[in-house]
């Protein structure tokens, strides 16, 4: 009987080690991503400020004329001095205006830092070609010129790793003739992120190891140790009782277990089983089956009551239960609550003209539109042709106005789909109300219903 290929203590220790290791890995990845994103966001904001400031200082038509004639105007000279100053003031790697051609990168105006000028470096000439760019890099810059927004990317060069922001430069005739670019060295960023993640991983592993040790000690005292004692007593009991027919020979030496948990209860149960084994087992099996059947029946009835049979969203019973908890939350100060009211149009006409099967199809298709748009919120079928969407915190609540308009637009488009059957031209009025001072869920519901009614009148072309 002693076949302990997988002792419980070894399994628990292994499980704890796997769980702690996985948790440490997830926390480390999450920490790296969050910290990196925060730093890159700061870089984006800084570079966007630089590009916007430079763009506001440029006479674009004059600079375009300089590019065409390859002659430097007085405003060009002012721009050159401004870029030289901005390189130092904004702590930039480089600040330059360039034109990417098919084979060369042409310099329009590039800033020179004070340190570079101190080393004897001079400003680059207007429209000086540079053949050091690969065709792939030139193509990347050309693609940026075709847009209108600032584009960010990393690049490695002979001068080190840099984070670059580029924006097309256009004259008064909207012709793109160059790219404004600003570079920041990101070697420090990489070092900061790596240092932060290393420290975080070490601390996480240390805390995980400490937690694992404490968990194993606690498990040994409260679970695995008592189970080992109980297993030893049960093994001796089975060995001693094997083949015995005399009831007096069936005795169980109960170990001293005082854990005040399920293990101690199990020890008491085995001791009781030894005194009246057959009756105890039969009663336990019967009670367990009865309890399981009752639980399954109750769970099935609860599922049917709380879920709409046709659409599988929440039922009116589920909504009534939800009202209690929402009112409690409102009283507790959690006011990020809104209700979307959806009332289907034309359902009676569909039922009368094409039958209730088509009417059910109309309801189900409309519900699918609602579920697709409000996919992060609780949805209830309140009546035959009415649905309620509960927006409570999170993205759906924050974007409630946009989602409201999206729902109204989706139903307008579906209603106008002349190529579909009538029961697939879904139409609905949609209303919204959100929490105001001293509101209850019922008062919010009434305002949402009123807003829906106004939308229904608008759909029908009736105005108050």
N, C-alpha and C positions, 0 to 999 in steps of 0.2 A: 504493500500500500504506500510505501514511502517513495514517491516519484516526484521529487521536488526539482524538476528541471528549470523552473522559473520561480524561485522563491519570491514572496511578495515584497520583502524588504528590498531585494535587488531591483524589482520592477519599479517600485516607488522611487528609489534613488535615481534610476535611469530616467524615469519620467520627469522627475524634478529637474534633472540636469538638462534634458532636452528642452523643457519649458523655459527654464531660465536662459539657456543659450539663445533660443529663438526670440525671447522677449528682448534680450540685449541687442540682438541683431536688428530687430524692428526699430527699437528706440534709437540705435545708432544711425540707421538709414534715415529715419524721420528727422533726427537732429541735423544731419548733414544737409538734407534737402531744405529744411526750414531756414537754417543759417545761411546757406548759399543763396537762396531766393531773396532773403532780406538784404544781403550785401549787393547782389546784382540790381535790386530795385533802387538802392541808393545810387549806384553807378549810373543807371538809366536816367534818374532824375537830374543828376549833376550834369551829364552830357547833354541832355535835352535843354537845360538852361543855357549851356554854352552855345549850342547850335542856334537856339532862338535869339539869343543876344547878338550873335554875330550876324545873323540874317537881317535883323532890324537895323544894323549899322551899314549895310551894303547898299550902294546905288547900283541896282542890278543892271540897268540899261547901260550905265557907264562902264561897268565891269565887262559886260558882254561886248561892248565896242573895243575895249582893250584886248579881249581875246581875239576878235576878228582882225584888228590892225596890228596886234603884237606890240603895241606901244603903250607905255605906262602913263596914265593921266595923274593929275594932282590928287584926285580921289583915290586912285590906286595906291599912291604913296601913303596916304592917310590910313588906308585899309591895311597895308603892310605893317605900319607901326602899331596899329591896333592889335593885329594878330600876334605880333611879337610880345606885346604887353600882356595879352590874354593868356599866352602859354604859361607865363610865370604866375599871374594873378589867380588862375583857376587850377594851378598845379597839374598841367596837362603833359602827356607824353609828346604829342604832336597836335597841331591845329593847322589844317591846310585845306585849300580848295583845288580840286584836280578835275581833269577831263579824261575819262577812260576811252581810248580809241581801240581799234581792233588789234594793233600790234604794240602800241606804246601807251604809257600813262603820262599825260602832259600836265605840268605844274602850272596852275594859274596864280596862286598866291599861298605861300607857306610861311607860318610863323617860326621865328627863331628865338630860342630862349636866351636869357642873359648869360647863362653858363656856356652855351654854344658860341655866342658872340665873343665871350672872353677867350675862348680857345681859338679865335680867328675865323670861325665859320661865317659865311655871308648868306644873305637871303638868296633863294633860288631865283633864277631868271624867269620871266614870264614866258609861258608855253615851252619850257624846256622839256624835251622828251626823256622818259626813263624806260629802258628796256628790261628792267629787273623784275617785272611782273609776269607771272605765268598767264597763259590764255584763260585758264579757269578763273583766276583772280580777276582779270580784266572783265570777263563775262559777268562775274558776280557784281562788280561795281556798275556795269552797264544796266543790269537788271534793276538795281536800286534807282538809277536815273529815270527809269520808266514810271516810277511811282511818284507819290507826293508826300509820303510819311517818312519819319525817322526810322531807320533800320539799324539794329544792333547786331554785332557779331564779334567773335573772338578770332584773332589771327596771330600766328607766330611769324616772327621776322628775325633778321640778323641782329636787331636791336632789342629783342626780348619779346615776351608775350604781351599782347595789348588787347584792350577791349575798345572797339571802335563803334562810333555812332555816325551815320551818314544820312544826309538829306539833300535831295535835288535842289539846284539853284536855277530859278526860272526868271526870264526877263518879263517886261510888261506885256509881251505878246504870248506869254505862257510857253516859251521855248526853253527847254532844259539845256543849259550849256556848261554845267559843271556840277560837282558834288562838294558840299561842305562836310568836312570830316573832322572829328575830334577823337583822339586816342588817349587812353589812360592805361598805365602799366597795371597789370593784374597779377604780377608776381606776389605782391603783398597779400592780395586777396586769397590766392591759392595757399600761401603759407598760413594765413589766419584761419582759413577753413580747415586745413589739415591739422593744425595745432589744436583747434577747438574740438574737432572730431576725435582726435587721439585722446585728449584729456577726457572727453565724454565717454568714450569706449572703455577706458581704464576704470573710470569711476563706476560706470554701469556694471562692468564685470566684477569689480570688487564688491559692490552692493549685492549683485546677484549671487556671488559666492557666499557672502555672509548670510544672505537670506536662505540659500540652499542648505548651508550647514545647520542653521537654526531649525529649518523645516525638517531635516532628517532626524535631528535630535528629538524634536517634538513628536514626529511620527513614531519613532522608536519607543518613546515613553507611553504614548497614548494609543497607538494603533499596532505597529508591527510587533513590538515586544509582547504585549498581551496576547496578540493573535498567535504568536509562536508558542506561548505557554498553553493557550487553549488548544492549539493543534496537537501539541504533545500529549495533553490529557485525553483528547478525543481519540488519538491513535492508540494509546494504551487501552482505552475503553473498548474500542473495536477489536483489538487483539485479544483482550481478556474475554469478551463476550462471544467470540466466534465459535460457532458449533454448540454453544451452551443452550440447554432447554429449560433450565431452572431459572425462574424469574428472580430468585434471590441472588443469583450470580451476576445479574445485570446491575452493576454499581458503577457510578461515575465519580472519579476523584476530582472534584471541582477545584481549579487553581485559584489562588488568591489574586483576584483582579478587582481593583477599585478605581477604574478610570471614569466612572460615571458617564459613560457614553454607550454606543451601540455594542461595543465589544463586551462590556460587563453584562449588558442585557442578553447578548448571545450566550454567554457562559451560563447565566441563570436558565435560559431556555433549554440548553443542552442538559443541564442538571434535571430540570423538570421532565424532559423527554425520557431520561433514563428511568424515572419512576413510573411513567405511564406512557410508554413509547407508542404503541399502536393507536390508542385513542387520541393521543396528542397529534400524531401525524395526520390521521384521517380528518380530525376537526380543523386542523390548519389548512389542509388542502381544500376542504369544502369552503371554509371561510374566505380563502384567497380567491377561489374561483368566483364565489358570489360577489366579492368586493370588486374584482376585475370586471365582471359583467355589468355591475351597477355603474362603475366608473365609465366604461365604454358607452353605455347607454346614455348616461348623463352628458358625456362629452359630445355625443352625436346630436342630442337634442339641443344642447347649447349652440353648437355650430349651425344647426338649421335655423334657430331663432335669430341669431346675430348676423347672418349672411343672407343677402337677397338671392332667391333661388334662380332668377333669370340672369342677372348681371354679375353676381358674385361679389358685389361691393357690399358695404354695410347696410343693414336693414334699418327700418324706423325704430325697432326695438334697440338696436345698437346705438342709434343716435340719441334716443332718450336716456340710455345709460351714460353716454358720453357727456350729456348736458350737466349731470351732477358733478362730475370731476372738473369740467371747464368752469362752472360757477365757483367751485371751491378755489381753483387757481386764480380766477379774477379777484376774488376776495383777498387772496394772498399777495396780490400785486403783480401777477404775471399777466401783463396786458397786451402782449404781442399776439392778438387773436383777431381773426377776420373770417367772415363767412361769404362764400360764393353761392348764390342761388341760381339754379338752372331749371328753366321750365320749357319742356319740349313743345314745339308748335306742330299742328297738323296731325297729332296722333289719332284723334277721333276720326278724322277723314280717312286716314290710312286703314284703320280698323274696319270702318264701314264700307270702304271701297274695295279693299283687297283682302280682308280677313285678319283675324287676330294673330295668325302666324307671321304675317308681314308686319303687323304692329309690333310684335315681340322683336323681330329683326330690326325694326326702326329704333326701338328703345335700346337694344344691345349695341347697335352701331353708334348711336349718340353717346352712350356710356363710354365706349372705347375712345371717342374724341376727348371726353372729359378726363378720363384716366391718363391719356397720353400727355395732356397739357399739365395737369396737376398731379404729376407722378410721385411727388414727395408729400402728399397730403392725404388725409382721411376723407373718403368719399362715401356718401350714404344715399340710397334711393329712398326718398322721403315719401313719395306717393307713386301713382301709376306713371306720371309723366314729369315728376319733380326729382331733382337731385340736389344734395347739399354737399359742398366742399368745405372742410374745416382747415383753415390756414393757421397754423400755430407755430410761430417761430421759424427759423431756418430760411432757406432760399425762397420757397414759395411765398412766404409772408412778406419778405423783403421786396419781392418782385411782383406783388399782388396786382398792381395796376397794369403792368406789362402783360401778365398772364390773363387778366380780364379781357384786355383788348385782343390778345391772341385767340382766346376762346370765341369771342364774338366774331372775329374774322374767319376762324375755321368753320363756324356754322354758316356764315354768309356764303363762303365758297362752296360748302357742301350743298346748300340750298339752290345755288345757281348752276349746279352740275347737270345740265340738260341731257347729257349723254347717259345718265344713270336712271335706273328705275325709280319711280316715285318714293318707294320705301327706303331708298338709299340717298335721297336728297334731304339730309338731316337739317333741321332748323330748330333753333332754340333762342329764348331770351335769357340773358345772363345779367345778374346784378351782384353788387359787392357792397358790403358794409364792414366796418372795422370797429374795434373797441373805442369808445369815448368814455368820459368820466362817469362813474356810477352805473355803468352798463351791466346787464346780465346777458347770458347767451341768448335768451328769448328776445330781448330788445334789439340785439344785433341782428338776429334772424328776421325780425319784422322790418328793419331798415333795408336789409339785403333783399327781402321780398318786394319792398316798395321800389327799390332801384331796378329790380328785375322787371317789375310791371311797367316802369317808365321805358325800359328798353324794348319791351313787347309792344308798347304803343308806337314807339319809333319805328319798329320793324313793320307794323301794320300801316304806317303813314298817318297816325293820329297824334296830334299834339294838344297839350292842355292849354 
